[in-house]
Amino acid sequence: MARGTDPRHARRMLLQVTPLGFEVLRQGEAIFDELRDQWERQIGPAQLENLETHLAELAGDPAVRFDTPGWISRDLGDPV
């Protein structure tokens, strides 16, 4: 990740994903896809869908937005 100062706001930092960062993201995505495929083979597609549904209910609907001010300072157990 590359970072630099934001010319519009002196205290704000601009972050930019580097080519290496994108490669790491692609590798991570491939690992998760492989893991999901393994789980599907182990427990079957219906059970995996059921598991994903339950996990989505536990995690909640709103996606975590890392560009939202204060996201890191809130207790992740608190409702959004």
C-alpha positions in Angstrom: 0.0 0.0 0.0 1.4 3.4 -1.0 0.4 6.5 1.0 0.8 10.2 0.6 -0.7 13.4 1.9 -4.1 14.7 0.7 -3.6 18.1 -0.8 -7.2 19.0 0.1 -6.8 18.2 3.9 -3.5 18.4 5.7 -4.2 15.7 8.3 -5.7 13.2 5.9 -3.6 10.5 4.2 -4.3 9.1 0.8 -3.8 5.3 0.5 -3.4 3.5 -2.8 -3.2 -0.2 -3.3 0.1 -1.1 -5.0 0.4 -3.8 -7.7 1.8 -6.1 -5.0 -1.3 -5.4 -2.9 -3.6 -6.3 -5.8 -1.6 -9.5 -6.3 -2.0 -10.4 -2.6 -5.8 -9.7 -2.8 -6.1 -12.0 -5.8 -4.2 -14.7 -4.0 -6.4 -14.3 -1.0 -9.5 -14.5 -3.1 -8.2 -17.7 -4.7 -7.5 -19.2 -1.3 -11.0 -18.4 -0.1 -12.6 -19.8 -3.3 -10.6 -23.0 -2.8 -11.6 -23.3 0.8 -15.3 -22.7 -0.1 -15.1 -25.5 -2.7 -13.5 -27.8 -0.2 -16.3 -27.1 2.3 -18.9 -27.7 -0.4 -17.4 -31.1 -1.2 -17.3 -32.0 2.5 -20.8 -30.9 3.6 -22.7 -30.5 0.3 -24.0 -27.4 -1.4 -27.3 -27.2 0.6 -25.5 -27.3 3.9 -22.9 -24.7 2.7 -25.7 -22.4 1.6 -27.4 -22.9 5.0 -24.1 -22.1 6.8 -23.5 -18.9 4.7 -27.1 -17.8 5.4 -26.5 -18.2 9.2 -23.2 -16.4 9.0 -24.7 -13.5 7.1 -27.4 -13.3 9.8 -24.8 -13.2 12.5 -22.6 -10.7 10.7 -25.5 -8.4 9.8 -26.5 -6.8 6.6 -24.3 -3.7 6.4 -20.9 -4.2 4.8 -17.9 -2.9 6.7 -16.8 0.2 4.9 -13.2 1.1 5.7 -13.5 4.5 4.2 -16.1 5.6 6.8 -14.7 7.8 9.5 -14.7 6.1 12.9 -15.2 2.6 11.6 -12.2 1.3 13.5 -13.0 3.0 16.7 -16.5 1.5 17.2 -17.1 -1.8 19.0 -17.7 -4.4 16.3 -20.3 -6.0 18.5 -22.4 -2.8 18.5 -25.2 -2.5 15.9 -24.4 -0.1 13.1 
